[in-house]
Amino acid sequence: MSLIGRLFVIFFAFCLACFVSGAIVVLAILFPELSALDTGTIDPNTINVLLGFGFIFFSGFALLPAIVVVAITEALNVRSVLAYAIGGAAVGLACYLGLVPFDTDTMRFDGIVRRHLEVMTGAGIVGGLIYWLIAGRNAGRWKEPRAVSYPPLEGEGR
C-alpha cells in the first residue's frame, strides 16, 4: 500500500474512532440516568445532535496526541492491540487533563472528577481499539517492498 493510501486509511480510522469515543463520552457523561429503568424515551434528534458535538469535541482535543501515537506506531511498525489500547488511554487522559485547570503554584490539577476521568480514559481505550481494527493491524506495512511478479518470457514453458 502506498503512503498516500495509508494516510487515507489512517484518517478514516481516526474519524471512526473519534465518533465512537465521542458517543461513549456523550452517553456516559450527559446521560448517566439511562441506566435507570424509569427513564422515559429520549428524542432521537437530540441524541443525533449530541453525538455530532461529541465527535467534534473528541476529535478536536484528540488530534495532536493521536498524531503522536500514530506516528510512533507507524514508524516502529507496532501492530499490537495492547499498544493501541494503551495509546488510546493516554489520548483520552490527555484530552481530559487538557480541560482541567492546572495550578502552577501547587503543580497539580484542580477539579478532577474521577468519574469523568474514567469515562474519558475508557473512551480513549475503545477509540484505540477501533483504530487498531481499521488501521493499526497494518501499521508500517506501507514501508515493505511489494513482491513483483513478471510474466514468463516467450519460449519459456509453463
C-alpha positions as CSV (number, residue, x, y, z in Angstrom):
1,M,0.0,0.0,0.0
2,S,1.4,3.4,-0.9
3,L,1.9,6.1,1.7
4,I,-1.0,8.2,0.2
5,G,-3.4,5.3,0.5
6,R,-2.2,4.7,4.1
7,L,-2.9,8.3,5.0
8,F,-6.5,7.9,3.8
9,V,-6.9,4.7,5.9
10,I,-5.4,6.5,9.0
11,F,-7.7,9.5,8.5
12,F,-10.8,7.2,8.1
13,A,-9.8,5.1,11.2
14,F,-9.2,8.3,13.3
15,C,-12.6,9.7,12.3
16,L,-14.4,6.5,13.1
17,A,-12.5,6.1,16.4
18,C,-13.4,9.7,17.4
19,F,-17.1,9.1,16.6
20,V,-17.3,6.0,18.7
21,S,-15.3,7.7,21.6
22,G,-17.5,10.8,21.3
23,A,-20.6,8.7,21.5
24,I,-19.3,7.0,24.7
25,V,-18.5,10.3,26.3
26,V,-21.8,11.8,25.4
27,L,-23.8,8.9,26.6
28,A,-21.8,8.3,29.8
29,I,-21.5,11.8,31.0
30,L,-24.6,13.6,29.7
31,F,-27.0,10.7,30.2
32,P,-25.9,8.8,33.4
33,E,-29.6,8.2,34.2
34,L,-30.0,6.0,31.1
35,S,-29.2,3.1,33.4
36,A,-32.3,3.8,35.4
37,L,-35.4,1.8,34.2
38,D,-37.9,4.6,34.9
39,T,-36.4,7.0,32.3
40,G,-38.8,7.9,29.5
41,T,-37.9,7.9,25.9
42,I,-35.3,10.3,24.6
43,D,-35.8,12.3,21.4
44,P,-33.6,10.7,18.7
45,N,-32.9,14.2,17.2
46,T,-31.3,15.2,20.5
47,I,-29.1,12.2,20.5
48,N,-28.0,12.9,16.9
49,V,-27.0,16.5,17.8
50,L,-25.2,15.4,20.9
51,L,-23.3,12.7,19.0
52,G,-22.2,15.2,16.5
53,F,-21.0,17.5,19.2
54,G,-19.3,14.6,20.9
55,F,-17.5,13.7,17.7
56,I,-16.3,17.3,17.2
57,F,-15.2,17.6,20.8
58,F,-13.3,14.4,20.9
59,S,-11.7,14.7,17.5
60,G,-10.6,18.3,18.2
61,F,-8.9,17.5,21.5
62,A,-7.6,14.2,20.5
63,L,-5.9,15.2,17.2
64,L,-2.5,16.1,18.4
65,P,-2.0,13.3,21.0
66,A,-3.4,10.8,18.4
67,I,-1.0,12.0,15.8
68,V,1.9,11.4,18.1
69,V,0.7,7.8,18.9
70,V,0.1,7.1,15.2
71,A,3.5,8.4,14.2
72,I,5.2,6.3,16.8
73,T,3.3,3.1,15.9
74,E,3.8,3.6,12.1
75,A,7.5,4.4,12.4
76,L,8.2,1.4,14.7
77,N,5.8,-1.0,12.9
78,V,3.8,-1.6,16.1
79,R,0.8,-3.8,15.5
80,S,-0.1,-4.9,19.0
81,V,-3.6,-4.4,20.1
82,L,-2.3,-3.7,23.6
83,A,-0.2,-0.8,22.4
84,Y,-3.2,0.8,20.7
85,A,-5.3,0.3,23.9
86,I,-2.6,2.0,26.0
87,G,-2.1,4.7,23.4
88,G,-5.9,5.3,23.3
89,A,-5.9,5.5,27.1
90,A,-3.1,8.1,27.0
91,V,-5.0,10.1,24.4
92,G,-8.2,10.0,26.5
93,L,-6.3,11.0,29.6
94,A,-4.6,13.9,27.7
95,C,-8.0,15.1,26.4
96,Y,-9.4,15.2,29.9
97,L,-6.4,16.8,31.5
98,G,-6.4,19.4,28.8
99,L,-9.8,20.6,30.1
100,V,-9.0,20.6,33.8
101,P,-7.3,23.8,35.2
102,F,-3.7,23.3,36.2
103,D,-2.5,25.3,39.3
104,T,1.2,26.2,38.7
105,D,1.7,27.3,42.3
106,T,0.9,23.8,43.7
107,M,1.8,22.0,40.5
108,R,-1.3,19.9,40.4
109,F,-4.6,19.7,38.6
110,D,-7.6,21.3,40.4
111,G,-11.1,20.0,40.0
112,I,-10.5,16.5,38.7
113,V,-13.8,14.5,38.7
114,R,-12.9,10.8,39.0
115,R,-15.9,9.6,37.0
116,H,-15.2,11.9,34.1
117,L,-11.5,10.9,34.1
118,E,-12.5,7.2,34.0
119,V,-15.1,7.8,31.2
120,M,-12.6,9.8,29.0
121,T,-9.8,7.2,29.6
122,G,-12.3,4.3,28.8
123,A,-13.5,6.1,25.7
124,G,-9.9,6.5,24.6
125,I,-9.2,2.8,25.0
126,V,-12.3,2.0,22.9
127,G,-11.1,4.5,20.3
128,G,-7.7,2.9,20.3
129,L,-9.2,-0.5,19.7
130,I,-11.4,0.8,16.9
131,Y,-8.4,2.4,15.3
132,W,-6.4,-0.8,15.6
133,L,-9.2,-2.8,13.9
134,I,-9.2,-0.5,10.9
135,A,-5.6,0.8,10.6
136,G,-3.4,-0.4,13.4
137,R,-3.2,-4.1,12.3
138,N,-1.2,-3.0,9.2
139,A,0.9,-0.3,10.8
140,G,4.2,0.2,8.9
141,R,3.3,-2.2,6.1
142,W,3.5,0.6,3.5
143,K,7.3,0.6,4.0
144,E,7.7,-3.0,3.0
145,P,8.6,-3.5,-0.7
146,R,6.0,-5.3,-2.8
147,A,6.7,-8.6,-4.4
148,V,6.9,-8.1,-8.1
149,S,6.0,-11.0,-10.4
150,Y,6.9,-10.8,-14.0
151,P,5.2,-12.7,-16.8
152,P,7.2,-15.6,-18.3
153,L,9.3,-14.7,-21.3
154,E,8.5,-16.1,-24.7
155,G,9.8,-19.5,-25.2
156,E,9.8,-20.5,-21.5
157,G,7.4,-23.3,-20.7
158,R,4.8,-23.2,-18.1
